Amino acid sequence: MKKLLVVGIMMSGFAFGQVKKDTLDKEYKLEVTPYKAEKKEKPLPLSKKGQVFVFYGWNRGAFSNSDIHFTGNGYDFQLNNVQARDKPTKFGIVYIDPSWFTVTQYNFRIGYFIKDNLALVLGIDHMKYVMKQDQTANFSGTISDPKYAAMVQNGQVNLADSQFLTFEHTDGLNYENLGLEKYKNLIHKKNIDLVWSYGAGIGVMFPKSNIKLFGNERSDRFHVAGMGTDLRTSLNMVFWKNWMIRAEAKAGYINMWDIKTTLNNKPDKARQDFVFGQVLAGVGYTFNTKKYN
């Protein structure tokens, strides 16, 4: 009987110990799951701080009438409501030949996103401005040279024969500008994005003015002549995250108070201000300066 009692106690102790061990195993068993690094997706184009884009395109421009004031040795006069137009190059190989790129009315941009959806953009707008030759302009002021004074009749001067004046900024009406542009993604698909932007800019006018006044030798040199400012908006179609087609519209104001009208260093100069409009289109490339997995 004692033997049976001892055996029973031993069996119950073994069973209790096994239950306790199983309970502890379940209670303190740690589950180890493999670590997975969070994958960062490449951000949308034209959207994140640190992104960059470059752009090259071509433009057409339009200009309001302007009053042009001329001063120099023996004259001080103004032509009022002078009409002008742009001068687009005939379409051809010149538009894609790098050795001839300055011949066309071109635009260059490089942009850097200083914040998400906000870019600082450095631009060159190479426009062309040509006074319409076949026009009669209102005249006010004085001319001491009797030959050219006689061309003024009843407060007007006929510019058609080019003897009195030819006036162009064709190499060109260069607007070197810095702008801020806000971007918003409108459409996001697998291989295509449509991005809208708007902004404003300000810059200096650095024209190469082709001017011939009173038969003097033609002025033809680059010169900082004034300043400009603009408002702009664009649509950007981005393919495969990088390649871009851009269409932009721009309106602005130009004031040039120091236009050189003679080839030498005489104090002769002209001044004018006008409103301009511009549409442009071209191609570009956008990329990230930060690394993304």
Kinemage of the C-alpha trace (Angstrom):
@kinemage 1
@onewidth
@group {chain A} dominant
@subgroup {mainchain}
@vectorlist {calphas} color= white
{ca met a 1} P 0.000 0.000 0.000
{ca lys a 2} L 2.843 2.337 0.878
{ca lys a 3} L 4.537 1.494 -2.395
{ca leu a 4} L 1.377 2.311 -4.325
{ca leu a 5} L 1.067 5.631 -2.439
{ca val a 6} L 4.678 6.609 -3.200
{ca val a 7} L 4.293 5.730 -6.884
{ca gly a 8} L 1.079 7.819 -7.068
{ca ile a 9} L 2.739 10.839 -5.501
{ca met a 10} L 5.677 10.614 -7.918
{ca met a 11} L 3.380 10.334 -10.937
{ca ser a 12} L 1.280 13.313 -9.845
{ca gly a 13} L 4.418 15.398 -9.242
{ca phe a 14} L 5.738 14.566 -12.695
{ca ala a 15} L 2.411 15.459 -14.300
{ca phe a 16} L 2.173 18.768 -12.396
{ca gly a 17} L 5.761 19.679 -13.344
{ca gln a 18} L 5.061 18.952 -17.003
{ca val a 19} L 1.924 21.142 -16.976
{ca lys a 20} L 3.844 23.964 -15.301
{ca lys a 21} L 6.686 23.708 -17.848
{ca asp a 22} L 4.229 23.784 -20.752
{ca thr a 23} L 2.480 26.815 -19.208
{ca leu a 24} L 5.774 28.687 -18.769
{ca asp a 25} L 6.822 27.897 -22.325
{ca lys a 26} L 3.570 29.339 -23.632
{ca glu a 27} L 3.746 32.314 -21.286
{ca tyr a 28} L 7.325 33.406 -22.055
{ca lys a 29} L 7.831 32.184 -25.599
{ca leu a 30} L 8.932 35.153 -27.838
{ca glu a 31} L 7.897 35.305 -31.432
{ca val a 32} L 10.627 36.728 -33.689
{ca thr a 33} L 9.483 38.295 -36.956
{ca pro a 34} L 11.963 39.218 -39.681
{ca tyr a 35} L 12.687 42.998 -40.038
{ca lys a 36} L 11.551 44.565 -43.251
{ca ala a 37} L 13.003 47.973 -44.189
{ca glu a 38} L 10.390 50.545 -45.182
{ca lys a 39} L 10.603 51.122 -48.915
{ca lys a 40} L 10.575 54.757 -50.028
{ca glu a 41} L 8.846 55.322 -53.318
{ca lys a 42} L 10.306 57.715 -55.863
{ca pro a 43} L 8.340 60.978 -55.485
{ca leu a 44} L 6.194 62.488 -58.195
{ca pro a 45} L 8.076 64.700 -60.664
{ca leu a 46} L 8.043 68.474 -60.118
{ca ser a 47} L 6.857 68.050 -56.542
{ca lys a 48} L 9.586 67.521 -53.913
{ca lys a 49} L 12.303 69.636 -52.348
{ca gly a 50} L 15.628 68.908 -54.033
{ca gln a 51} L 14.244 68.146 -57.490
{ca val a 52} L 15.701 69.940 -60.512
{ca phe a 53} L 14.485 70.540 -64.057
{ca val a 54} L 15.996 72.025 -67.203
{ca phe a 55} L 14.013 73.277 -70.203
{ca tyr a 56} L 14.622 74.643 -73.696
{ca gly a 57} L 11.914 75.983 -75.991
{ca trp a 58} L 10.787 78.606 -78.482
{ca asn a 59} L 8.427 81.584 -78.208
{ca arg a 60} L 6.145 84.007 -79.984
{ca gly a 61} L 5.690 87.478 -78.548
{ca ala a 62} L 3.386 90.477 -78.789
{ca phe a 63} L 4.018 94.044 -77.623
{ca ser a 64} L 1.842 97.018 -76.781
{ca asn a 65} L 2.372 100.352 -78.520
{ca ser a 66} L 5.013 102.448 -76.788
{ca asp a 67} L 6.328 105.997 -76.621
{ca ile a 68} L 10.045 106.129 -77.502
{ca his a 69} L 11.996 109.154 -76.272
{ca phe a 70} L 15.309 110.001 -78.000
{ca thr a 71} L 17.954 112.370 -76.607
{ca gly a 72} L 21.376 113.314 -77.964
{ca asn a 73} L 23.499 116.056 -79.436
{ca gly a 74} L 21.113 118.316 -81.375
{ca tyr a 75} L 17.855 116.502 -80.684
{ca asp a 76} L 15.354 115.756 -77.945
{ca phe a 77} L 12.085 114.289 -79.192
{ca gln a 78} L 9.497 111.557 -78.659
{ca leu a 79} L 7.635 109.261 -81.046
{ca asn a 80} L 4.241 108.307 -79.632
{ca asn a 81} L 2.282 105.057 -79.937
{ca val a 82} L 4.965 103.277 -81.941
{ca gln a 83} L 3.886 99.833 -83.143
{ca ala a 84} L 6.140 96.777 -83.027
{ca arg a 85} L 6.064 93.023 -83.628
{ca asp a 86} L 8.222 89.975 -82.999
{ca lys a 87} L 10.432 88.329 -85.638
{ca pro a 88} L 10.149 84.523 -85.645
{ca thr a 89} L 12.672 82.556 -87.686
{ca lys a 90} L 11.289 80.467 -90.520
{ca phe a 91} L 10.892 76.875 -89.354
{ca gly a 92} L 13.749 74.593 -90.356
{ca ile a 93} L 16.990 72.952 -89.257
{ca val a 94} L 17.954 76.160 -87.426
{ca tyr a 95} L 15.563 75.178 -84.613
{ca ile a 96} L 17.544 72.047 -83.713
{ca asp a 97} L 21.070 72.996 -84.824
{ca pro a 98} L 23.003 73.998 -81.640
{ca ser a 99} L 25.333 76.270 -83.609
{ca trp a 100} L 22.356 78.448 -84.620
{ca phe a 101} L 20.226 78.360 -81.469
{ca thr a 102} L 20.513 82.118 -80.764
{ca val a 103} L 18.956 82.926 -84.143
{ca thr a 104} L 15.533 81.734 -83.020
{ca gln a 105} L 13.274 83.269 -80.380
{ca tyr a 106} L 14.253 80.834 -77.631
{ca asn a 107} L 13.724 80.250 -73.899
{ca phe a 108} L 15.927 78.489 -71.364
{ca arg a 109} L 14.997 77.517 -67.808
{ca ile a 110} L 16.699 75.785 -64.901
{ca gly a 111} L 14.605 75.223 -61.796
{ca tyr a 112} L 15.367 73.976 -58.284
{ca phe a 113} L 12.684 73.016 -55.756
{ca ile a 114} L 13.516 74.918 -52.566
{ca lys a 115} L 10.409 73.453 -50.874
{ca asp a 116} L 7.829 70.832 -51.790
{ca asn a 117} L 5.916 72.137 -54.826
{ca leu a 118} L 7.831 75.459 -54.876
{ca ala a 119} L 10.669 76.077 -57.347
{ca leu a 120} L 13.191 78.857 -57.823
{ca val a 121} L 13.616 79.271 -61.586
{ca leu a 122} L 16.417 81.026 -63.474
{ca gly a 123} L 15.404 81.894 -67.030
{ca ile a 124} L 16.507 83.562 -70.246
{ca asp a 125} L 13.789 84.816 -72.588
{ca his a 126} L 15.339 85.658 -75.948
{ca met a 127} L 12.544 87.619 -77.608
{ca lys a 128} L 12.782 89.836 -80.689
{ca tyr a 129} L 11.269 93.301 -81.024
{ca val a 130} L 10.987 95.077 -84.377
{ca met a 131} L 9.431 98.487 -84.895
{ca lys a 132} L 6.968 98.299 -87.789
{ca gln a 133} L 8.562 100.357 -90.528
{ca asp a 134} L 5.447 101.137 -92.504
{ca gln a 135} L 3.834 103.530 -90.035
{ca thr a 136} L 3.412 107.220 -89.294
{ca ala a 137} L 4.158 108.212 -85.710
{ca asn a 138} L 3.100 111.265 -83.741
{ca phe a 139} L 6.070 113.527 -82.986
{ca ser a 140} L 6.842 115.992 -80.202
{ca gly a 141} L 10.138 117.709 -79.435
{ca thr a 142} L 13.011 119.332 -81.331
{ca ile a 143} L 15.598 118.390 -83.980
{ca ser a 144} L 18.357 120.836 -84.955
{ca asp a 145} L 19.375 119.121 -88.197
{ca pro a 146} L 17.215 120.746 -90.912
{ca lys a 147} L 17.198 117.627 -93.088
{ca tyr a 148} L 15.504 115.473 -90.457
{ca ala a 149} L 13.471 118.303 -88.973
{ca ala a 150} L 11.882 118.737 -92.431
{ca met a 151} L 10.649 115.118 -92.301
{ca val a 152} L 8.248 116.128 -89.538
{ca gln a 153} L 4.967 117.282 -91.077
{ca asn a 154} L 1.980 118.460 -89.025
{ca gly a 155} L 3.315 116.862 -85.861
{ca gln a 156} L 3.924 113.487 -87.519
{ca val a 157} L 6.813 111.659 -89.158
{ca asn a 158} L 6.533 108.931 -91.784
{ca leu a 159} L 8.996 106.132 -91.000
{ca ala a 160} L 8.374 104.023 -94.098
{ca asp a 161} L 11.527 104.904 -96.063
{ca ser a 162} L 13.862 104.027 -93.109
{ca gln a 163} L 15.833 107.306 -93.484
{ca phe a 164} L 14.605 108.786 -90.221
{ca leu a 165} L 14.823 105.683 -88.005
{ca thr a 166} L 15.135 101.900 -87.894
{ca phe a 167} L 14.642 100.450 -84.426
{ca glu a 168} L 15.007 96.795 -83.349
{ca his a 169} L 15.974 94.607 -80.418
{ca thr a 170} L 16.579 91.508 -82.512
{ca asp a 171} L 19.717 89.931 -81.064
{ca gly a 172} L 17.585 90.273 -79.060
{ca leu a 173} L 15.128 91.605 -76.473
{ca asn a 174} L 16.858 89.539 -73.772
{ca tyr a 175} L 15.000 89.218 -70.459
{ca glu a 176} L 17.291 87.588 -67.859
{ca asn a 177} L 14.944 86.710 -65.018
{ca leu a 178} L 14.559 84.935 -61.694
{ca gly a 179} L 11.148 83.614 -60.685
{ca leu a 180} L 9.208 81.645 -58.080
{ca glu a 181} L 6.796 79.000 -59.361
{ca lys a 182} L 4.207 76.924 -57.484
{ca tyr a 183} L 3.468 73.416 -58.844
{ca lys a 184} L 0.417 71.173 -58.502
{ca asn a 185} L 0.019 67.627 -59.852
{ca leu a 186} L -3.276 67.318 -61.754
{ca ile a 187} L -2.996 63.805 -63.210
{ca his a 188} L -0.819 60.928 -62.019
{ca lys a 189} L -0.674 57.717 -64.032
{ca lys a 190} L 1.919 54.962 -64.282
{ca asn a 191} L 4.069 56.629 -66.935
{ca ile a 192} L 2.593 60.096 -67.246
{ca asp a 193} L 1.985 63.131 -65.036
{ca leu a 194} L 0.274 66.411 -65.812
{ca val a 195} L 1.545 69.255 -63.619
{ca trp a 196} L 0.272 72.843 -63.523
{ca ser a 197} L 2.395 75.766 -62.349
{ca tyr a 198} L 1.998 79.484 -61.799
{ca gly a 199} L 4.311 82.196 -60.567
{ca ala a 200} L 6.060 85.523 -61.114
{ca gly a 201} L 9.491 86.778 -62.073
{ca ile a 202} L 11.712 89.838 -62.196
{ca gly a 203} L 14.951 90.533 -64.047
{ca val a 204} L 17.177 92.766 -66.124
{ca met a 205} L 16.888 93.640 -69.805
{ca phe a 206} L 20.112 92.881 -71.703
{ca pro a 207} L 19.263 93.663 -75.329
{ca lys a 208} L 21.441 93.851 -78.388
{ca ser a 209} L 19.660 96.756 -80.046
{ca asn a 210} L 19.967 97.334 -83.784
{ca ile a 211} L 19.194 101.052 -84.161
{ca lys a 212} L 19.985 103.510 -86.926
{ca leu a 213} L 18.956 107.101 -86.245
{ca phe a 214} L 19.449 110.018 -88.720
{ca gly a 215} L 21.785 107.965 -90.894
{ca asn a 216} L 24.342 107.433 -88.107
{ca glu a 217} L 26.298 104.191 -87.977
{ca arg a 218} L 24.018 101.502 -86.616
{ca ser a 219} L 24.155 100.709 -82.899
{ca asp a 220} L 24.584 96.949 -82.453
{ca arg a 221} L 25.861 95.891 -79.011
{ca phe a 222} L 24.752 94.160 -75.821
{ca his a 223} L 23.901 96.506 -72.985
{ca val a 224} L 21.988 96.427 -69.688
{ca ala a 225} L 19.150 98.787 -70.606
{ca gly a 226} L 16.519 98.369 -67.887
{ca met a 227} L 14.323 95.895 -66.046
{ca gly a 228} L 11.284 93.701 -66.535
{ca thr a 229} L 8.760 91.762 -64.503
{ca asp a 230} L 6.208 89.097 -65.373
{ca leu a 231} L 3.432 86.719 -64.353
{ca arg a 232} L 3.509 83.193 -65.818
{ca thr a 233} L 1.632 79.909 -65.886
{ca ser a 234} L 2.444 76.569 -67.516
{ca leu a 235} L 1.285 73.016 -68.135
{ca asn a 236} L 3.931 70.308 -67.927
{ca met a 237} L 3.446 66.809 -69.331
{ca val a 238} L 6.034 64.486 -67.758
{ca phe a 239} L 6.670 61.030 -69.291
{ca trp a 240} L 8.376 58.135 -67.463
{ca lys a 241} L 9.091 60.412 -64.449
{ca asn a 242} L 11.747 62.447 -66.293
{ca trp a 243} L 11.028 63.698 -69.810
{ca met a 244} L 8.934 66.839 -69.996
{ca ile a 245} L 6.945 68.793 -72.557
{ca arg a 246} L 6.143 72.299 -71.349
{ca ala a 247} L 3.711 74.933 -72.642
{ca glu a 248} L 3.781 78.339 -70.969
{ca ala a 249} L 1.997 81.683 -71.186
{ca lys a 250} L 3.470 84.866 -69.797
{ca ala a 251} L 2.523 88.539 -69.509
{ca gly a 252} L 4.754 91.292 -68.224
{ca tyr a 253} L 6.049 94.838 -68.201
{ca ile a 254} L 9.386 96.109 -69.561
{ca asn a 255} L 10.986 99.481 -68.843
{ca met a 256} L 14.238 100.327 -70.644
{ca trp a 257} L 15.609 103.759 -69.790
{ca asp a 258} L 19.110 103.407 -71.280
{ca ile a 259} L 18.916 102.080 -74.846
{ca lys a 260} L 22.088 102.854 -76.814
{ca thr a 261} L 21.284 104.470 -80.181
{ca thr a 262} L 24.794 105.069 -81.540
{ca leu a 263} L 27.748 102.742 -81.979
{ca asn a 264} L 30.301 104.884 -80.162
{ca asn a 265} L 30.295 106.172 -76.592
{ca lys a 266} L 28.282 109.311 -77.256
{ca pro a 267} L 25.562 110.093 -74.693
{ca asp a 268} L 22.843 109.426 -77.297
{ca lys a 269} L 20.161 107.124 -75.948
{ca ala a 270} L 16.487 106.244 -76.044
{ca arg a 271} L 13.982 105.086 -73.464
{ca gln a 272} L 10.698 103.223 -73.742
{ca asp a 273} L 8.345 101.063 -71.727
{ca phe a 274} L 5.657 98.611 -72.842
{ca val a 275} L 3.598 95.571 -71.904
{ca phe a 276} L 4.420 92.236 -73.516
{ca gly a 277} L 2.769 88.854 -73.915
{ca gln a 278} L 4.504 85.600 -74.722
{ca val a 279} L 3.600 81.977 -75.429
{ca leu a 280} L 6.273 79.305 -75.551
{ca ala a 281} L 6.700 75.554 -75.801
{ca gly a 282} L 9.569 73.109 -75.671
{ca val a 283} L 11.117 70.066 -74.028
{ca gly a 284} L 12.851 69.454 -70.737
{ca tyr a 285} L 14.165 66.915 -68.237
{ca thr a 286} L 13.427 66.617 -64.525
{ca phe a 287} L 15.396 64.627 -61.951
{ca asn a 288} L 15.959 64.139 -58.222
{ca thr a 289} L 19.093 65.265 -56.407
{ca lys a 290} L 18.196 63.020 -53.437
{ca lys a 291} L 18.460 59.207 -53.423
{ca tyr a 292} L 15.259 57.175 -53.193
{ca asn a 293} L 14.952 53.353 -52.972
